[in-house]
Amino acid sequence: MSTDISIEPATPMTPGARHVPLVGAGATRWAAVAGIIFVALQAPIPFIVGDAPTIDAPAAEIRDYLTSDGGRILVAMTLVAVAACFFLWFLAGLRTYLHRAEGGDGRLSALAFGAGIATITLNLTATMPTVALAWNDTAASVDAGLLRTVWNLNTLALVPIGSTAGLFALAVALIILHTGARPAWLGWLGLLTTILSVASVFYLLADGSNTVLEAINMAGFLVAMVFILLLSVLMVRRPAEVAVRA
């Protein structure tokens, strides 16, 4: 009696690709779960922060927000810090997963890993000055000039995340589209994430509040969350094998 067991591929393979077992499938699945938890913690942040003043709001409005609703910022930053732990776990598993699919020297998977590290580092540090003002109502005792400087820094320090997040999504998308490791539509979603993320960087040229660029920034954030969530879900559902080039 034959003992050969064939495994049905989870997704259609691209020409020249073949599915092979992935060593450490359990670790891959747990890394993917960490990615889902990351999205669950990170995605609500803009809604927790609420209707924050714009970058060019009067100093009195900024001060009132930080003293009255500063608790929102503290909660948001706490979630960001906890989410970072899960993102790093996810990132480590994703690097192995992508390298296995990519093969060779794994240049794109290394690029995705490095860009992910840069993104989470910027995300952790960008808002800390504003957190300091929200802590213990510190904003109530600082002068208007310092208050505005820190508030501007809070907004502008987050903008460069678009370049690193876009590079992360681009590297992952290219691996998916080149190897067929995941469905092609996920790769195209990654490219959309890249476009929106990089476009948000041009907010630096606005020199003030810009509704269109702010909308692009929010869209890029939400699409990135969806991209990471779907990638994680697919890794959970089918971690045991990936498609590699023949």
C-alpha positions as CSV (number, residue, x, y, z in Angstrom):
1,M,0.0,0.0,0.0
2,S,1.4,3.4,-1.0
3,T,2.2,5.7,1.9
4,D,2.7,8.8,-0.3
5,I,0.6,11.7,0.8
6,S,0.1,14.7,-1.4
7,I,-0.6,18.1,0.0
8,E,-3.0,20.3,-1.9
9,P,-1.4,23.8,-2.3
10,A,-3.2,26.5,-0.4
11,T,-2.9,28.9,-3.3
12,P,-2.4,28.6,-7.1
13,M,1.3,28.5,-7.8
14,T,3.1,30.7,-10.3
15,P,4.8,29.1,-13.3
16,G,8.1,27.5,-12.2
17,A,7.1,27.4,-8.5
18,R,6.8,24.3,-6.4
19,H,5.5,23.8,-2.8
20,V,8.0,22.4,-0.3
21,P,7.6,21.7,3.4
22,L,8.5,24.6,5.7
23,V,10.6,23.6,8.7
24,G,9.3,25.1,12.0
25,A,5.6,25.4,10.9
26,G,4.5,25.7,14.5
27,A,6.8,28.7,15.1
28,T,5.5,30.3,11.8
29,R,2.0,29.9,13.0
30,W,2.7,31.5,16.4
31,A,4.5,34.4,14.6
32,A,1.5,34.8,12.5
33,V,-0.8,34.9,15.6
34,A,1.5,37.6,16.9
35,G,0.9,39.6,13.7
36,I,-2.8,39.4,14.3
37,I,-2.5,40.5,17.9
38,F,-0.3,43.4,16.7
39,V,-3.0,44.6,14.3
40,A,-5.7,44.3,17.0
41,L,-3.6,46.5,19.3
42,Q,-2.3,49.0,16.7
43,A,-5.3,49.6,14.5
44,P,-7.5,51.3,17.1
45,I,-4.8,53.9,18.0
46,P,-6.1,56.7,15.8
47,F,-9.6,56.3,17.2
48,I,-8.4,56.1,20.8
49,V,-6.5,59.4,20.4
50,G,-9.8,60.9,19.2
51,D,-10.3,64.3,17.6
52,A,-6.8,65.7,18.3
53,P,-6.0,69.3,17.4
54,T,-4.5,69.9,14.0
55,I,-0.8,70.8,13.6
56,D,-1.6,74.5,13.2
57,A,-4.2,74.7,16.0
58,P,-3.9,77.5,18.6
59,A,-1.6,76.7,21.6
60,A,-4.5,77.0,24.0
61,E,-6.4,74.3,22.1
62,I,-3.4,72.0,22.2
63,R,-2.9,72.6,25.9
64,D,-6.5,72.0,26.7
65,Y,-6.4,68.7,24.7
66,L,-3.3,67.5,26.5
67,T,-4.6,68.3,29.9
68,S,-8.2,67.2,29.4
69,D,-7.7,64.2,27.1
70,G,-4.1,63.4,27.8
71,G,-5.1,60.0,29.2
72,R,-6.0,59.0,25.7
73,I,-2.5,59.6,24.6
74,L,-1.1,57.6,27.5
75,V,-3.4,54.7,26.7
76,A,-2.5,54.8,23.0
77,M,1.2,54.8,23.7
78,T,0.8,51.9,26.1
79,L,-0.9,49.9,23.4
80,V,1.8,51.0,20.9
81,A,4.5,49.7,23.3
82,V,2.7,46.3,23.8
83,A,2.0,46.0,20.1
84,A,5.7,46.4,19.3
85,C,6.5,43.2,21.2
86,F,4.1,41.3,19.0
87,F,5.2,43.0,15.8
88,L,8.9,42.0,16.5
89,W,7.8,38.4,17.1
90,F,5.8,38.5,13.9
91,L,8.7,40.1,12.0
92,A,11.2,37.4,13.1
93,G,8.9,34.6,11.9
94,L,8.0,36.5,8.7
95,R,11.7,36.8,7.8
96,T,12.2,33.1,8.0
97,Y,9.0,32.4,6.1
98,L,9.9,34.9,3.3
99,H,13.5,33.7,3.0
100,R,12.3,30.2,2.6
101,A,10.1,31.3,-0.3
102,E,12.6,33.6,-1.8
103,G,15.6,31.3,-1.7
104,G,19.2,32.4,-2.5
105,D,20.7,35.1,-0.3
106,G,17.3,36.3,0.8
107,R,17.9,40.0,0.0
108,L,14.3,41.0,-0.2
109,S,13.4,39.1,3.0
110,A,16.3,40.9,4.8
111,L,15.1,44.2,3.4
112,A,11.6,43.5,4.7
113,F,13.0,42.7,8.1
114,G,15.2,45.8,8.3
115,A,12.4,48.1,7.2
116,G,10.1,46.5,9.7
117,I,12.6,47.2,12.5
118,A,13.0,50.8,11.4
119,T,9.2,51.3,11.2
120,I,8.5,50.0,14.7
121,T,11.4,52.0,16.1
122,L,10.0,55.2,14.6
123,N,6.5,54.3,15.8
124,L,7.8,53.8,19.4
125,T,9.8,57.0,19.7
126,A,8.0,59.5,17.5
127,T,5.3,60.5,20.0
128,M,7.3,60.2,23.3
129,P,7.7,64.1,23.6
130,T,4.0,64.5,23.5
131,V,3.5,61.7,26.0
132,A,5.8,63.6,28.3
133,L,3.5,66.6,28.0
134,A,0.4,64.5,28.6
135,W,2.0,62.8,31.6
136,N,0.8,64.2,34.9
137,D,-0.7,67.3,33.1
138,T,2.8,68.6,32.3
139,A,1.4,70.6,29.4
140,A,-0.3,73.0,31.8
141,S,3.0,74.3,33.0
142,V,5.0,74.8,29.8
143,D,5.1,77.9,27.6
144,A,3.2,78.2,24.3
145,G,6.4,78.1,22.2
146,L,7.6,74.8,23.7
147,L,4.1,73.4,23.5
148,R,3.8,74.1,19.8
149,T,7.2,72.8,19.0
150,V,6.5,69.5,20.7
151,W,3.1,69.2,19.1
152,N,4.6,69.8,15.6
153,L,7.3,67.2,16.4
154,N,4.6,64.7,17.4
155,T,3.0,65.0,13.9
156,L,6.1,65.4,11.8
157,A,8.1,62.6,13.5
158,L,5.5,60.1,12.4
159,V,5.7,61.1,8.7
160,P,9.0,59.2,7.9
161,I,7.3,56.0,8.9
162,G,5.7,56.1,5.5
163,S,9.0,55.5,3.8
164,T,10.1,52.6,6.0
165,A,6.6,51.0,6.1
166,G,6.3,51.4,2.3
167,L,9.7,49.6,1.9
168,F,8.6,46.8,4.1
169,A,5.3,46.3,2.2
170,L,7.2,46.5,-1.2
171,A,9.7,43.8,-0.2
172,V,7.0,41.5,1.0
173,A,4.8,42.2,-2.1
174,L,7.7,41.5,-4.5
175,I,8.4,38.1,-2.9
176,I,4.8,37.2,-3.0
177,L,4.4,38.2,-6.7
178,H,7.7,36.6,-7.7
179,T,7.3,33.3,-6.0
180,G,3.6,32.7,-5.6
181,A,4.1,32.1,-1.9
182,R,0.8,33.7,-1.2
183,P,-2.1,34.8,-3.5
184,A,-1.2,37.4,-6.1
185,W,-4.0,39.8,-4.8
186,L,-2.1,40.0,-1.5
187,G,1.0,41.1,-3.4
188,W,-1.0,43.8,-5.2
189,L,-2.4,44.9,-1.9
190,G,1.2,45.2,-0.6
191,L,2.0,47.4,-3.6
192,L,-1.0,49.6,-2.8
193,T,0.3,49.9,0.8
194,T,3.6,51.0,-0.6
195,I,2.1,53.7,-2.8
196,L,0.0,55.2,-0.1
197,S,2.7,55.0,2.5
198,V,5.3,56.7,0.4
199,A,2.8,59.3,-0.8
200,S,2.1,60.3,2.9
201,V,5.8,61.4,3.2
202,F,5.0,64.4,1.1
203,Y,3.1,65.8,4.1
204,L,6.5,67.3,5.1
205,L,6.2,69.7,2.1
206,A,2.8,70.9,3.2
207,D,4.2,73.3,5.8
208,G,0.9,73.1,7.7
209,S,-2.3,71.2,7.9
210,N,-3.3,69.5,4.6
211,T,-6.6,67.6,4.5
212,V,-5.8,65.6,1.4
213,L,-2.4,64.4,2.6
214,E,-3.8,63.7,6.1
215,A,-6.5,61.5,4.4
216,I,-3.8,59.7,2.4
217,N,-1.8,59.1,5.6
218,M,-4.8,57.6,7.3
219,A,-5.6,55.5,4.3
220,G,-2.1,54.2,4.1
221,F,-2.2,53.3,7.8
222,L,-5.5,51.4,7.5
223,V,-4.4,49.6,4.3
224,A,-1.2,48.6,6.0
225,M,-3.1,47.1,8.9
226,V,-5.3,45.1,6.5
227,F,-2.2,43.9,4.6
228,I,-0.5,42.7,7.7
229,L,-3.7,41.1,9.1
230,L,-4.4,39.2,5.9
231,L,-0.8,38.1,5.6
232,S,-0.9,36.8,9.2
233,V,-4.2,35.0,8.7
234,L,-2.9,33.2,5.6
235,M,0.3,32.2,7.5
236,V,-1.8,30.8,10.3
237,R,-4.0,28.8,7.9
238,R,-1.2,27.4,5.9
239,P,2.2,27.6,7.6
240,A,3.4,24.2,6.6
241,E,4.6,24.9,3.1
242,V,5.5,27.7,0.8
243,A,6.0,28.0,-2.9
244,V,9.6,28.3,-4.1
245,R,11.1,28.8,-7.6
246,A,11.9,25.5,-9.2
